[in-house]
Amino acid sequence: MPEHETQALVKRYLEALNAGDHAAMLALVGEDVAHDPFDAAREIGRDKLRWRLGLAARHFDERLADIAIMTDEGGVRAAAEFTVRGKYLAAAEGLPEAKGQSYALPGALVFEVDEGLITRISAYRNPVQWMAALG
């Protein structure tokens, strides 16, 4: 897939993420998408990603800002670096009490693309900074 098409695919995914449009996000990923959340082990499949997105939405309201998308030659891999601007809405297991804490942290997503769909999403953010912001 050409680099510009991969970049457009990733941009659509991130726009859907910022809009909270899980259906649009899921339409852009393969059935067996590999998802590496920043705080858990790898999960495989669109249904597991759907579950993870729903879980996150219950506890957090997050938007990505200052997004920079980069692609490799050939368009197989892409990365997006950004600032996560969020609010902690409801207590999540293993995390501090939710009091509406706001946070802004650096983060990144790395993508693999095959046949026009996203086949891997690996999320990165500093868990120490994130816990300090919630604490």
C-alpha positions as CSV (number, residue, x, y, z in Angstrom):
1,M,0.0,0.0,0.0
2,P,1.5,3.4,-0.9
3,E,2.7,5.5,2.0
4,H,0.1,8.3,1.4
5,E,-2.7,5.7,1.6
6,T,-1.4,4.2,4.9
7,Q,-1.1,7.7,6.3
8,A,-4.7,8.5,5.2
9,L,-5.9,5.2,6.8
10,V,-4.1,6.0,10.1
11,K,-5.5,9.5,10.0
12,R,-9.1,8.2,9.6
13,Y,-8.5,5.8,12.5
14,L,-7.3,8.6,14.8
15,E,-10.1,10.9,13.7
16,A,-12.6,8.2,14.6
17,L,-10.8,7.6,18.0
18,N,-11.1,11.3,18.8
19,A,-14.8,11.3,17.8
20,G,-15.4,8.3,20.0
21,D,-16.7,6.4,16.9
22,H,-15.8,2.8,17.8
23,A,-17.7,1.4,14.8
24,A,-15.7,3.6,12.4
25,M,-12.4,2.5,14.1
26,L,-13.3,-1.2,14.0
27,A,-14.2,-0.9,10.3
28,L,-10.6,0.1,9.6
29,V,-9.0,-3.0,11.3
30,G,-8.6,-6.6,10.2
31,E,-10.6,-9.3,11.8
32,D,-7.5,-10.7,13.6
33,V,-6.0,-7.3,14.5
34,A,-3.2,-7.6,17.1
35,H,-3.7,-4.9,19.8
36,D,-1.0,-4.1,22.3
37,P,-2.5,-1.8,25.0
38,F,0.1,0.2,26.9
39,D,-1.1,-1.4,30.2
40,A,-1.9,-5.0,29.3
41,A,-0.8,-8.1,27.3
42,R,-1.5,-8.4,23.6
43,E,-5.0,-9.1,22.5
44,I,-6.0,-10.6,19.2
45,G,-9.2,-9.9,17.3
46,R,-11.7,-7.2,16.4
47,D,-14.0,-8.3,19.2
48,K,-11.4,-8.0,21.8
49,L,-10.5,-4.5,20.5
50,R,-14.2,-3.6,20.6
51,W,-14.3,-4.7,24.3
52,R,-11.1,-2.8,25.2
53,L,-12.5,0.4,23.5
54,G,-15.7,0.1,25.5
55,L,-13.9,-0.5,28.7
56,A,-11.7,2.5,28.2
57,A,-14.6,4.8,27.3
58,R,-16.3,3.9,30.6
59,H,-13.4,5.1,32.7
60,F,-11.7,7.8,30.5
61,D,-12.5,10.6,28.1
62,E,-9.4,11.0,26.0
63,R,-8.6,13.0,22.9
64,L,-5.4,13.1,20.9
65,A,-3.8,16.4,20.0
66,D,-0.6,17.6,18.3
67,I,-0.7,14.4,16.1
68,A,2.2,13.6,13.8
69,I,1.9,10.6,11.5
70,M,4.9,8.9,10.0
71,T,5.0,6.0,7.6
72,D,7.8,3.7,6.4
73,E,8.8,3.3,2.8
74,G,6.2,0.9,1.3
75,G,3.4,1.8,3.7
76,V,3.5,-1.4,5.8
77,R,4.2,0.4,9.1
78,A,3.1,3.8,10.5
79,A,3.5,5.6,13.8
80,A,1.5,8.4,15.3
81,E,3.0,10.6,18.1
82,F,0.7,12.8,20.0
83,T,-0.4,14.4,23.3
84,V,-3.1,12.4,25.1
85,R,-5.5,14.9,26.8
86,G,-7.8,13.1,29.1
87,K,-10.2,13.0,32.1
88,Y,-10.5,10.2,34.5
89,L,-14.3,9.6,34.7
90,A,-14.9,6.4,36.8
91,A,-12.6,4.3,39.0
92,A,-10.9,1.4,37.1
93,E,-9.6,-1.7,38.7
94,G,-6.1,-1.2,40.1
95,L,-6.1,2.5,39.6
96,P,-6.7,5.4,42.1
97,E,-10.1,6.7,42.9
98,A,-11.6,8.8,40.0
99,K,-12.2,12.4,40.9
100,G,-12.4,13.9,37.4
101,Q,-8.6,14.2,37.2
102,S,-7.4,15.8,34.0
103,Y,-4.1,14.9,32.3
104,A,-1.9,15.6,29.3
105,L,0.7,13.1,28.5
106,P,2.9,12.2,25.5
107,G,1.9,9.0,23.7
108,A,2.3,7.0,20.5
109,L,0.6,4.3,18.5
110,V,2.4,2.1,16.0
111,F,0.5,0.4,13.2
112,E,1.0,-2.3,10.7
113,V,-1.2,-2.4,7.6
114,D,-2.0,-5.2,5.2
115,E,-4.4,-5.2,2.3
116,G,-5.8,-1.8,3.2
117,L,-6.6,-2.7,6.9
118,I,-4.8,-2.1,10.1
119,T,-3.5,-5.4,11.4
120,R,-1.6,-4.3,14.5
121,I,-1.9,-1.4,16.9
122,S,0.7,-1.0,19.7
123,A,0.1,1.8,22.2
124,Y,2.8,3.5,24.1
125,R,2.7,6.0,27.0
126,N,4.7,6.4,30.1
127,P,2.8,4.5,32.8
128,V,4.7,6.3,35.6
129,Q,3.6,9.7,34.3
130,W,0.0,8.4,33.8
131,M,-0.3,7.0,37.3
132,A,1.1,10.2,38.8
133,A,-1.5,12.2,36.9
134,L,-4.3,10.0,38.2
135,G,-2.9,9.8,41.7
